[in-house]
Amino acid sequence: MNQSTFEECYKHYKSNFKLGETWSSLSKIFGYKSSENLRWSFKDERKRRHIPGKNSRNKMIIEEQHDNPRVGVVDFETLPAIVYTFRLYDQNIGINQIITDVCLLSWAGKFLNESKMYSDILTPKEAKSRDIKRIVKSCWDFLSECDVVIGHNYRGFDEKIINSAFLECGLPPLKYKVVDTLTVARQNFKFSSNKLAYLNKKLGITNKIENEGFRLWSSCSDGDAEALNTMLEYNEGDISATEELFYKLRPYVRGFNIALYNEINTPICPVCGSENLKEEGFYYTPAGKWQSIRCQDCKCISRGKENMFDKYKKKSLLVKV
């Protein structure tokens, strides 16, 4: 089930009107054989995302509960620089050759497992003058709500672009944890390409929206209203693609523990918040022996923090120098 279908089904699932009639109408809209077929497909997808049922006692973490981490999926688009040049290749552009610099064009974001999309783009007048102050502020407002930000190549591109814009517009820095799906892919796999479009196609999940290429960016730079609308749709499409990729890569995410953001005292999966855990052997480090634990929902493997060696065993351990 793709992102847009899931979001529409989830919106109706959370409402209180007659679901039987809703499943029937939605199955026709999305091309499912029957309402039952759609309902079970949605149920499987909901479980895969670890979103509990309306009457469930199992309060999963990444859900619409604001006392838990707010996890935002974010993507940015930029306008290219315009420069003077004498040649088309093998060029080093001097700063005195820059006519207009690279700048933020649009941003899009949503909170994980929530249907509402947040986005903003330059108006035709702002695009022509490259006046970014308004959309930089709206982006700052969104990111200020995030405890964690998910993005593809966020560390290498997006974070630096938006921090430069914040500095330029006099806005203070923000603090949030970053989960970069590009970094996760590079650390754990050996795909022929780690581009978002390639990974999502390879993994059979929601992909980026196609566009006409550089001509679209050129038209946006000229303040073409239709091009700007198309660009915003393209930007928002990257959010769905990035969210889907995060779900696929989630068991491999390192250094992220959502239990830090709540007061739950029972063990939960550090990346999805499930309590459906099972002990699975042991994990050994030079410092000791630890219980290895497998999440039965997202399949992430973690370890306990209690060293299972007694003090005599710990004292007897030697470390090679």
C-alpha positions in Angstrom: 0.0 0.0 0.0 1.5 3.3 -1.0 1.7 6.4 1.2 -1.2 8.4 -0.3 -3.6 5.4 -0.1 -2.5 4.7 3.5 -3.0 8.3 4.6 -6.5 8.5 3.1 -7.5 5.2 4.7 -6.0 6.2 8.1 -7.9 9.5 8.0 -11.2 7.7 7.7 -10.1 5.0 10.2 -9.5 7.7 12.8 -12.9 9.2 12.2 -16.2 8.0 13.7 -18.5 7.6 10.6 -19.6 4.3 9.1 -16.4 2.5 8.1 -18.2 -0.2 6.1 -19.5 2.3 3.6 -16.1 4.0 3.6 -14.1 0.9 2.8 -16.4 0.2 -0.1 -16.0 3.6 -1.7 -12.3 3.8 -1.1 -11.7 0.3 -2.6 -13.3 1.6 -5.8 -11.2 4.8 -5.8 -7.9 3.0 -5.2 -8.6 0.0 -7.5 -8.9 -2.8 -4.9 -11.0 -5.9 -5.6 -13.2 -5.5 -2.6 -13.7 -3.4 0.5 -12.5 -6.5 2.5 -9.3 -6.6 0.5 -8.6 -2.9 1.1 -9.4 -3.2 4.8 -6.9 -6.1 5.4 -4.3 -4.4 3.3 -4.6 -1.3 5.5 -4.5 -3.4 8.6 -1.3 -5.0 7.5 0.2 -1.7 6.7 -0.9 -0.2 10.0 0.8 -3.0 11.9 4.0 -2.7 9.7 4.2 0.9 10.8 3.5 -0.1 14.4 0.4 2.1 14.7 -1.9 0.6 17.3 -5.6 0.1 16.8 -8.0 2.7 18.2 -8.8 0.6 21.3 -5.3 -0.8 21.8 -3.6 -0.6 25.2 -0.2 -0.9 23.6 0.7 2.8 23.3 3.4 2.7 20.6 5.8 5.6 20.4 6.1 7.3 17.0 2.4 8.2 16.9 0.3 11.3 17.3 1.2 11.8 21.0 3.0 15.0 21.6 4.6 13.9 24.9 6.8 11.6 22.8 9.4 12.6 20.2 8.1 14.6 17.3 9.7 13.0 14.2 9.7 15.2 11.1 10.4 14.0 7.6 11.9 17.0 5.7 13.2 17.9 2.2 14.3 21.1 0.5 14.7 22.4 -3.0 17.0 25.2 -4.1 17.3 27.7 -6.9 20.7 27.4 -8.8 23.3 30.1 -8.9 23.5 32.4 -11.9 27.1 33.1 -13.0 29.3 34.6 -15.7 31.4 32.0 -17.5 33.6 31.9 -20.7 33.3 28.1 -21.1 30.9 25.2 -20.5 33.3 22.7 -18.9 36.5 22.5 -16.8 35.6 25.8 -15.0 36.5 27.3 -11.7 33.9 30.1 -11.0 35.3 33.1 -9.1 33.1 34.8 -6.5 33.3 38.0 -8.7 31.5 36.0 -11.5 28.4 35.2 -9.4 25.3 37.1 -10.4 22.9 35.5 -7.9 23.8 32.9 -5.4 22.1 29.5 -4.7 19.1 30.0 -2.4 16.2 28.1 -0.8 13.3 27.6 -3.2 10.9 25.4 -1.2 10.6 23.1 1.7 8.2 20.3 2.6 7.7 18.2 5.7 5.4 16.1 7.7 5.4 14.4 11.1 5.9 10.6 11.0 2.6 8.7 10.8 0.5 11.9 10.5 -1.3 12.7 7.3 -1.0 16.5 7.2 1.7 17.9 4.9 3.5 21.1 5.7 5.2 23.0 2.9 6.1 26.4 1.5 7.6 27.9 -1.7 8.6 31.3 -3.0 6.0 33.4 -4.7 6.7 34.5 -8.3 7.8 37.9 -7.0 10.0 36.4 -4.3 11.5 33.9 -6.8 12.6 36.7 -9.2 14.1 38.8 -6.4 15.3 35.7 -4.5 13.7 37.0 -1.3 13.7 33.9 1.0 12.9 35.5 4.4 9.2 34.4 4.5 9.7 30.7 3.7 12.8 30.4 5.8 10.7 31.6 8.8 7.9 29.1 8.0 10.5 26.3 7.8 12.1 27.4 11.1 8.7 27.2 12.7 8.2 23.6 11.5 11.7 22.4 12.4 11.4 24.0 15.9 8.6 21.4 16.6 10.9 18.5 15.7 12.8 16.3 18.2 14.1 14.2 15.3 14.4 15.0 11.6 14.6 12.4 8.9 16.0 13.2 5.5 17.9 11.7 2.6 21.4 13.3 2.4 20.2 15.6 5.2 23.6 15.9 6.8 25.5 16.5 3.5 23.0 18.9 1.9 19.7 19.9 3.5 21.0 20.7 7.0 23.7 23.0 5.6 21.4 24.7 3.2 18.8 25.5 5.8 21.4 26.5 8.5 22.9 28.9 6.0 19.4 30.4 5.4 18.8 30.7 9.1 22.1 32.5 9.6 21.4 34.8 6.7 17.9 35.7 7.9 19.0 36.2 11.5 17.2 33.1 13.0 18.8 31.2 15.8 20.0 27.6 15.4 17.8 24.6 16.2 18.5 21.4 18.1 17.2 18.1 16.9 18.5 14.6 16.3 19.1 13.7 12.6 18.4 10.3 11.0 19.9 10.5 7.5 18.6 7.6 5.3 21.6 8.1 2.9 24.0 7.5 5.8 22.1 4.5 6.9 22.2 3.0 3.4 25.9 3.7 3.0 26.8 2.2 6.4 24.9 -1.0 6.0 24.5 -1.9 2.3 26.3 -2.0 -1.1 23.7 -0.9 -3.6 24.9 0.2 -7.1 23.5 3.7 -6.2 22.3 5.2 -2.9 20.1 7.9 -4.6 16.6 8.0 -3.2 15.0 7.1 -6.6 17.2 4.1 -7.1 16.9 2.8 -3.6 13.1 3.1 -3.6 12.8 1.4 -7.0 15.1 -1.4 -5.9 13.1 -1.9 -2.7 9.7 -1.7 -4.4 8.3 1.3 -2.4 6.9 4.7 -3.2 9.3 6.6 -5.4 10.0 10.2 -6.3 7.7 12.2 -8.6 9.3 12.6 -12.1 9.9 16.2 -13.4 11.2 17.8 -16.6 14.7 18.4 -15.2 16.6 21.7 -15.1 14.0 23.5 -17.2 11.7 23.3 -14.2 14.3 25.0 -12.0 14.9 27.6 -14.7 11.2 28.4 -14.9 10.9 28.7 -11.1 13.9 31.1 -11.2 11.9 33.3 -13.7 8.9 33.3 -11.4 6.7 31.1 -13.5 3.6 30.4 -11.3 2.8 27.0 -12.9 6.4 25.9 -12.5 6.4 26.9 -8.9 3.2 24.8 -8.2 4.8 21.8 -10.0 8.0 22.2 -7.9 6.0 22.2 -4.7 4.2 19.0 -5.7 7.6 17.5 -6.6 9.1 18.6 -3.2 6.1 17.1 -1.3 6.5 13.8 -3.3 10.0 13.4 -1.9 8.5 13.4 1.6 6.4 10.3 0.9 9.4 8.6 -0.8 11.7 9.4 2.2 9.2 8.2 4.8 8.7 4.9 3.0 12.5 4.4 2.7 12.9 5.2 6.5 10.5 2.4 7.3 12.5 -0.1 5.2 15.8 1.0 6.8 14.6 1.5 10.3 16.0 -1.7 11.8 19.5 -0.5 10.8 19.3 3.0 12.3 22.0 3.6 14.8 22.3 6.0 17.7 18.5 6.7 18.0 16.5 5.7 21.0 13.0 7.0 21.3 12.7 5.7 24.9 14.8 8.7 25.9 11.8 11.0 25.1 9.3 9.5 27.5 8.8 8.3 31.0 8.1 4.6 30.2 10.1 2.3 32.5 9.5 -0.9 30.7 11.9 -2.0 27.8 10.8 -0.8 24.4 12.3 -1.1 21.0 14.7 1.9 20.5 13.6 2.6 16.9 9.9 1.8 16.8 8.7 1.8 20.4 7.2 -1.7 20.4 7.0 -3.7 23.6 6.9 -6.9 21.6 10.5 -7.9 22.3 12.2 -11.3 22.6 15.6 -12.2 24.0 17.9 -13.6 21.4 21.3 -14.8 22.7 24.0 -12.5 23.9 26.1 -9.6 22.6 29.8 -9.5 23.6 32.1 -6.4 23.9 35.6 -6.0 25.4 33.8 -4.8 28.5 31.4 -7.7 29.0 28.4 -9.8 28.1 25.0 -8.3 27.4 21.5 -9.6 26.6 20.6 -9.4 22.9 17.0 -8.4 22.2 15.0 -8.7 19.0 12.0 -6.5 18.3 9.3 -8.8 16.9 7.6 -6.0 15.0 10.3 -4.0 13.1 13.0 -6.7 13.6 15.6 -4.2 15.1 18.1 -5.9 17.3 19.3 -4.1 20.5 21.0 -5.1 23.7 20.4 -4.6 27.4 22.5 -2.2 29.5 23.2 -4.6 32.4 26.5 -6.4 32.2 25.9 -10.1 32.8 29.4 -10.8 34.0 29.9 -10.7 37.8 32.5 -8.4 39.3 35.1 -11.3 39.5 34.7 -12.1 35.8 34.9 -8.4 34.9 38.1 -8.0 36.9 39.6 -11.1 35.1 39.2 -9.6 31.6 42.3 -8.6 29.8 42.5 -6.2 26.9 45.2 -6.7 24.2 47.5 -3.7 23.8 
